[in-house]
């Protein structure tokens, strides 16, 4: 499994053909295949290429929806 730093994760923002990856609770998820993450943004609130751990806690849904996406790595702090 790949290891990502926050700096590494920024490269995967879903823009200009880059995959859309998001970090949450130490895991990195590939959300590229979801139309809900078109162009690396979800609901104009969340952006790919970032650690969303804090944002997920405040979201109307919990992490269970994010866990449906493939885990492709771990997020190192």
LINSUL-V47515 format. One line per field, one symbol per residue. phi: phi as a letter, one per 40 degrees, with the letter a starting at -180 (. if undefined). psi: psi as a letter, one per 30 degrees, with the letter a starting at -180 (. if undefined). burial: b if it has 24 or more other ideal C-beta (glycine too) atoms within 12 Angstrom, else e. Layout:
# LINSUL-V47515
phi = ???
psi = ???
burial = ???
This chain:
# LINSUL-V47515
phi = .cbbcccccdcbcgbfgccbbbcafgbbbcbdccccbdfgbbffbbbcgbcbdcccccccbccdcccccccbabbcc
psi = klkkleeeeffiggkhfkljkkkkhglkkjgefkffhkggkjhgekklgljgeeeefflflafeeefflkkfakjk.
burial = eeebeeeebeebbbeeeebbbbbbeebbbbbbebebbeebebeeebbbbbbbbebbeeeeeebeebeebebbbebee
